[in-house]
């Protein structure tokens, strides 16, 4: 066993992070990845850590929970954070990356590591005698999904996730669209804004809620043939169907984006975020969709400024699979039934790129420590990385386990009152967390 090291299955954000962290501790890793021989419906490139939804890793502010999680991972030596900052593109107060360069960076780091052996092969069975981290992602293959279901007693769940379209900047009408970040924060060229009058919004809204959605593949259907969507990544047409003003209080919120011609907020505003450093591509913020490609072109070209837009990529929708983790995984992402078996990534019930990386970070170092015969590391709930792991292993107050983003609602409460409101309270959470990390979690050996 000592000569074999550990096994990691899947080279997405979580799997790449897990393999890298185990190697940092001097443990040999065999990393299995089915690409380029086989890809899921949402994957197109051959590299590791492919970003299939947005190119944004969300807020960089420490007063934001995911901003804190990024900083925790960064100071502890996360590969995903290293790659993200090395391939960063301007996005105001958010951390966005050039997705191709990001994947290339991670792939190079993994393949050049002498302790990591990459095997381009699909794995659908698990050897319980080997220390293994399963990080096959929310789009795990059918055969592996069946294996996981058997291990977990048939309690795995699934929902649908959607990706937003990307448009060619050169085809956007700048007579109508304007550069600005909300409330003037960040570089104004990070975002393009397309303001709408009430009449324009009415026409767009009606077209959106009556547009044709793409047919579901058989394996993507619920028993009733309906979609089950995660609230944090909802298709724009599903959001619109919940009410006339839902979009105006969501992704099309006009507040803080006064139009240059009037100096006042529009009735509704569509924001586009820079997709690459060169600014040649912009994605429609919050416009994840399952509309047919033809309908996307027709309906989204009704947005002022996008009437002649060319799409580099249309929005797509795909199945996500995750485990009913509470009572099945512990706070190191190891299974309670099979202590040598770890899971990582969105299939554990964490939601988001950074959250997936954090689960891979925790699973990777603990799989390595198990191999080395060392005591495992459990991150405290006072940290965001620990709070996520605790949520996955114990769940929330609801009887139905749902995927969870990083947030301050799951972190351990402060033992003191903080004046000044939410921002100051969140900054106090961050200060406490980073102090804990820097005092006790920078040297895992």
C-alpha positions in Angstrom: 0.0 0.0 0.0 2.8 2.4 0.8 4.1 2.2 -2.8 0.7 2.9 -4.4 -0.2 6.2 -2.7 -3.7 7.4 -2.9 -6.2 7.5 -5.8 -8.1 10.6 -7.0 -10.9 10.2 -9.5 -11.7 13.3 -11.5 -9.5 16.3 -12.4 -12.0 19.1 -12.0 -11.4 21.9 -9.5 -12.0 19.6 -6.5 -10.0 16.6 -7.9 -7.1 18.8 -9.0 -6.9 20.5 -5.7 -7.1 17.2 -3.8 -4.3 15.6 -5.8 -2.1 18.7 -5.5 -2.5 19.0 -1.7 -1.8 15.3 -1.2 1.4 15.6 -3.3 2.4 18.7 -1.2 2.4 16.3 1.8 4.8 14.0 -0.1 2.2 11.4 -0.9 2.1 9.7 -4.3 -1.2 10.2 -6.2 -2.7 8.4 -9.1 -5.2 10.8 -10.7 -7.8 9.3 -13.1 -9.5 11.6 -15.6 -11.7 10.4 -18.4 -11.0 13.4 -20.6 -10.0 13.7 -23.4 -11.3 10.3 -24.3 -14.8 11.1 -22.9 -16.5 14.3 -21.9 -19.8 15.2 -20.2 -22.5 17.2 -22.1 -21.2 20.4 -20.5 -17.5 20.0 -21.1 -15.7 20.9 -24.3 -11.9 21.3 -23.5 -9.4 18.6 -22.7 -7.7 20.3 -19.8 -8.2 20.0 -16.1 -10.4 22.3 -13.9 -12.6 23.4 -16.8 -15.0 26.1 -15.9 -18.3 25.2 -17.5 -20.6 28.0 -16.1 -19.4 31.5 -15.3 -15.8 32.6 -15.4 -16.3 34.4 -12.1 -15.2 33.1 -8.7 -17.4 35.8 -7.2 -16.6 38.5 -4.7 -13.0 39.3 -3.5 -14.2 41.2 -0.5 -13.5 39.8 3.0 -16.9 41.1 4.1 -18.3 38.5 1.6 -18.3 34.9 2.7 -16.8 33.5 -0.6 -14.2 36.3 -0.5 -13.2 35.0 3.0 -13.1 31.4 1.7 -10.8 32.5 -1.2 -8.5 34.2 1.2 -8.4 31.2 3.6 -7.5 28.9 0.7 -5.0 31.4 -0.7 -3.0 31.7 2.5 -3.0 27.9 2.9 -1.5 27.3 -0.6 -4.5 26.3 -2.7 -3.6 25.4 -6.3 -7.0 26.7 -7.6 -6.5 30.1 -6.0 -3.0 30.3 -7.3 -4.2 29.6 -10.8 -7.1 32.1 -10.4 -4.9 35.0 -9.4 -2.4 34.1 -12.1 -5.0 34.2 -14.9 -7.2 37.0 -13.4 -9.2 39.3 -15.7 -10.7 42.6 -14.5 -14.1 42.2 -12.9 -14.5 45.0 -10.3 -14.7 43.6 -6.8 -15.1 40.1 -8.1 -12.4 37.6 -9.1 -12.9 36.5 -12.7 -10.4 34.5 -14.8 -9.6 33.7 -18.4 -11.0 30.2 -18.3 -8.7 28.7 -20.9 -5.5 30.1 -19.3 -6.9 29.0 -15.9 -7.3 25.4 -17.0 -3.9 25.4 -18.7 -2.3 26.6 -15.5 -3.9 23.9 -13.4 -3.2 21.2 -16.0 0.5 22.1 -16.2 1.0 22.2 -12.4 -0.6 18.8 -12.1 1.2 17.1 -15.0 4.6 18.5 -14.0 4.3 17.3 -10.4 6.6 14.2 -10.0 4.4 12.7 -7.3 1.2 12.8 -9.5 0.6 10.1 -12.1 -2.2 11.1 -14.5 -4.2 8.2 -16.1 -6.6 9.2 -18.9 -9.2 6.6 -18.2 -12.8 6.4 -17.0 -13.3 4.8 -13.6 -16.7 3.4 -12.6 -15.8 1.1 -9.7 -14.2 1.9 -6.4 -11.6 -0.1 -4.6 -12.3 0.2 -0.9 -8.9 -1.1 0.0 -7.3 2.0 -1.5 -7.5 5.5 0.0 -9.6 7.2 -2.7 -11.0 10.7 -3.3 -14.0 10.6 -5.7 -14.3 14.0 -7.4 -16.1 13.2 -10.6 -18.2 16.3 -10.4 -21.9 17.1 -10.6 -21.9 15.7 -14.1 -20.5 12.3 -13.1 -21.0 9.5 -15.6 -24.0 7.2 -15.3 -21.9 4.2 -14.4 -20.1 6.1 -11.6 -23.4 7.6 -10.4 -24.8 4.1 -10.1 -21.8 3.1 -8.0 -22.1 6.1 -5.7 -25.8 5.4 -5.3 -25.1 1.9 -4.2 -22.5 3.1 -1.7 -24.8 5.7 -0.3 -27.8 3.5 -0.2 -29.7 5.0 -3.1 -30.1 8.4 -1.5 -28.3 10.5 -4.1 -30.2 13.5 -5.4 -29.9 15.5 -8.6 -30.9 18.9 -9.8 -30.3 21.1 -12.9 -27.6 23.7 -13.4 -27.5 26.3 -16.2 -24.7 28.3 -17.9 -25.1 31.9 -19.3 -24.4 32.9 -22.9 -21.2 34.7 -24.0 -21.4 37.4 -26.7 -18.9 39.0 -29.0 -18.1 42.4 -27.7 -17.5 43.8 -31.2 -21.2 43.1 -32.0 -22.6 45.1 -29.0 -24.2 48.4 -29.9 -22.4 51.0 -27.6 -24.9 53.6 -28.7 -27.3 51.9 -26.3 -25.1 49.9 -23.9 -22.7 51.7 -21.5 -19.8 50.8 -19.3 -20.3 51.1 -15.5 -19.9 49.1 -12.4 -22.8 49.2 -9.9 -22.6 52.2 -7.6 -19.3 53.1 -9.3 -17.3 50.3 -7.6 -14.4 48.9 -9.6 -13.2 49.5 -13.1 -16.2 50.8 -15.2 -15.0 48.7 -18.2 -15.6 45.5 -16.2 -19.3 45.6 -16.9 -21.5 46.6 -19.9 -25.1 47.6 -19.1 -28.1 47.5 -21.4 -30.9 49.7 -20.0 -34.6 49.1 -20.7 -37.7 51.2 -20.7 -40.9 49.8 -19.4 -42.1 49.1 -22.9 -38.9 47.3 -23.8 -39.0 45.3 -20.7 -42.7 44.3 -21.2 -41.9 43.0 -24.7 -38.8 41.2 -23.5 -40.5 39.7 -20.5 -43.4 38.3 -22.6 -41.0 36.8 -25.2 -38.9 35.2 -22.5 -41.7 33.5 -20.6 -43.3 32.2 -23.8 -40.0 31.1 -25.5 -39.3 27.4 -26.3 -37.0 25.5 -23.9 -34.7 22.8 -25.1 -36.0 19.2 -24.8 -34.6 17.2 -21.9 -32.5 14.2 -22.6 -34.0 11.0 -21.1 -31.4 10.8 -18.4 -32.0 14.4 -17.4 -35.7 13.9 -16.7 -37.4 13.8 -13.3 -40.1 11.1 -12.9 -42.7 13.7 -13.8 -40.6 15.1 -16.7 -40.1 18.4 -14.9 -36.9 20.4 -14.0 -35.6 20.5 -10.4 -33.4 23.6 -10.2 -31.0 24.9 -7.6 -32.1 28.4 -6.4 -28.6 29.9 -6.7 -28.2 29.1 -10.4 -31.7 29.3 -11.7 -32.5 29.6 -15.5 -33.6 33.1 -16.3 -36.8 31.9 -17.9 -37.7 30.0 -14.7 -37.0 33.1 -12.6 -39.1 35.2 -15.0 -42.0 32.7 -14.7 -42.2 33.5 -10.9 -43.5 37.0 -11.5 -43.3 40.2 -13.6 -40.9 41.9 -11.2 -38.7 39.0 -10.3 -36.0 39.8 -12.8 -36.2 43.5 -11.9 -35.2 42.6 -8.3 -32.7 40.0 -9.5 -30.3 39.9 -12.4 -32.0 42.9 -14.2 -31.9 45.2 -11.1 -31.3 48.7 -12.4 -30.4 50.3 -9.0 -27.0 51.9 -8.9 -26.6 52.0 -12.7 -27.9 55.4 -13.9 -28.0 55.7 -17.7 -25.6 58.4 -19.1 -28.3 60.0 -21.2 -30.8 60.6 -18.3 -28.7 60.3 -15.2 -31.5 58.1 -13.7 -31.9 54.4 -13.2 -33.7 52.6 -16.1 -36.8 50.5 -15.6 -34.6 47.4 -15.9 -30.9 46.8 -16.8 -29.1 43.8 -18.2 -25.5 43.5 -17.1 -22.7 41.9 -19.1 -19.5 41.0 -17.4 -16.1 40.8 -19.1 -15.2 37.2 -19.9 -11.5 37.7 -20.8 -8.7 40.2 -20.1 -8.8 41.4 -23.6 -12.4 42.4 -23.3 -13.5 40.6 -26.5 -16.1 38.5 -24.8 -18.8 39.4 -22.3 -21.3 37.1 -20.6 -24.8 37.9 -19.6 -24.8 38.1 -15.8 -27.5 35.9 -14.3 -28.8 34.7 -17.6 -28.3 31.0 -17.2 -30.8 29.4 -19.5 -32.3 26.3 -21.0 -33.9 28.0 -24.0 -33.2 26.5 -27.4 -30.3 28.2 -29.2 -32.6 29.7 -31.8 -34.8 31.2 -29.1 -31.8 32.5 -27.2 -30.7 34.4 -30.3 -34.2 35.8 -30.9 -35.1 36.7 -27.3 -31.7 38.0 -26.1 -31.4 40.2 -29.2 -34.4 42.0 -27.9 -32.2 43.5 -25.2 -31.2 47.1 -26.2 -27.6 47.0 -27.4 -27.7 43.3 -28.3 -29.9 43.5 -31.4 -27.0 42.4 -33.6 -25.1 40.4 -31.0 -23.2 37.4 -32.1 -22.9 34.5 -29.6 -19.6 32.8 -28.9 -21.5 30.4 -26.7 -25.2 29.8 -26.1 -26.4 29.0 -22.7 -26.8 25.3 -21.8 -28.4 23.3 -19.1 -27.2 20.0 -17.6 -27.8 17.6 -14.8 -26.0 17.9 -11.5 -25.7 15.0 -9.1 -25.0 15.4 -5.4 -25.1 13.1 -2.3 -27.5 13.3 0.6 -24.3 13.9 2.6 -25.4 14.5 6.3 -24.9 11.3 8.3 -22.9 9.8 5.4 -19.8 12.1 5.2 -17.8 13.5 8.1 -16.2 17.0 8.3 -13.1 15.8 6.4 -15.4 14.6 3.5 -14.7 11.0 4.3 -17.5 8.5 4.2 -18.5 7.1 7.6 -19.1 3.7 6.2 -15.8 3.4 4.4 -13.1 5.5 6.2 -10.7 5.2 3.3 -13.2 6.7 0.8 -13.5 10.5 0.5 -15.7 12.6 -1.8 -15.0 16.2 -3.0 -16.6 18.8 -5.2 -20.2 19.7 -5.8 -21.4 16.1 -5.5 -20.9 16.5 -1.7 -23.4 19.4 -1.5 -21.1 22.4 -1.7 -22.1 24.8 -4.5 -19.7 26.9 -6.5 -16.2 26.9 -7.9 -14.4 28.1 -4.7 -16.5 25.8 -2.5 -15.7 22.8 -4.7 -12.0 23.7 -4.4 -12.3 24.0 -0.6 -13.8 20.5 -0.4 -11.0 19.1 -2.5 -8.5 20.9 -0.3 -9.9 19.3 2.8 -10.3 15.9 1.3 -6.9 15.9 -0.3 -4.9 16.7 2.8 -6.9 14.3 5.0 -6.6 11.4 2.5 -2.8 12.1 2.5 -2.7 12.2 6.3 -4.7 8.9 6.5 -2.1 7.4 4.2 0.8 8.8 6.4 -0.9 7.4 9.6 -1.4 10.9 10.9 -4.3 12.5 12.7 -6.7 14.1 10.3 -7.3 17.9 10.2 -10.8 19.1 10.9 -11.2 22.8 10.3 -13.2 24.7 13.0 -16.6 26.1 12.3 -15.2 29.6 13.0 -13.6 29.3 9.5 -15.6 29.3 6.3 -13.8 26.2 5.0 -14.7 24.4 8.2 -18.3 25.7 8.3 -18.9 24.3 4.8 -17.5 20.9 5.8 -19.6 20.9 8.9 -22.8 21.8 6.9 -22.1 19.0 4.5 -21.6 16.5 7.3 -24.5 17.6 9.5 -26.9 19.6 7.2 -29.0 22.5 8.2 -32.3 22.9 10.0 -34.4 21.7 7.1 -35.1 18.0 6.7 -34.3 18.3 3.0 -30.6 18.6 2.3 -29.8 21.3 -0.3 -26.5 22.4 -1.9 -24.9 25.3 0.0 -22.7 28.2 -1.1 -20.2 29.9 1.3 -22.1 32.2 3.6 -21.9 33.7 7.1 -25.1 32.0 8.1 -23.3 28.6 8.6 -20.2 29.9 10.4 -20.0 29.8 14.2 -21.4 33.0 15.8 -19.1 35.7 17.1 -18.7 35.8 20.9 -19.0 39.6 20.9 -21.4 42.2 19.5 -20.1 44.3 16.6 -21.5 47.8 16.0 -21.9 49.4 12.6 -24.0 46.8 10.8 -23.6 43.8 8.6 -20.4 44.8 6.9 -18.5 45.3 10.1 -19.9 42.1 11.6 -18.8 40.2 8.5 -15.3 41.7 8.6 -15.1 40.6 12.3 -15.9 37.0 11.1 -13.2 37.3 8.5 -10.6 38.7 11.0 -11.3 35.8 13.4 -11.2 33.2 10.8 -7.9 34.3 9.2 -6.3 34.6 12.7 -7.3 30.9 13.3 -6.0 29.8 10.0 -2.7 31.6 10.3 -2.1 30.5 13.9 -2.8 26.8 13.4 -3.4 25.7 9.8 -0.5 26.8 7.7 1.6 23.7 8.3 -0.5 20.6 7.9 2.4 18.2 8.7 
